[in-house]
């Protein structure tokens, strides 16, 4: 079971539940993949609203490996999300919130609806 206080989340990929965590090693791998020199650069990269499919793959791959998965990048790239692209986006967003924290997120890493959307 994932422990959000340690930066872990649970997600279903390929029909199986996985724990994802951006450990220090996983964050170092993200820095390398994105050509960022520090964690501030990583955090700023994801403050914007734009993510590529390569970004999603890198975040999810590093999170799975940080959570203990021994899958290759090719195996991770082939894992299906129950909710398609929206599912991958949700996983990446929850993992980033669990790692970096974001104002307004609930303890489970989700954002409550805005008053105008409620």
Helices and strands as residue ranges (DSSP letters): G 4-6, E 8-13, E 16-21, H 24-34, H 39-45, H 53-66, H 73-77, H 84-100, G 115-117
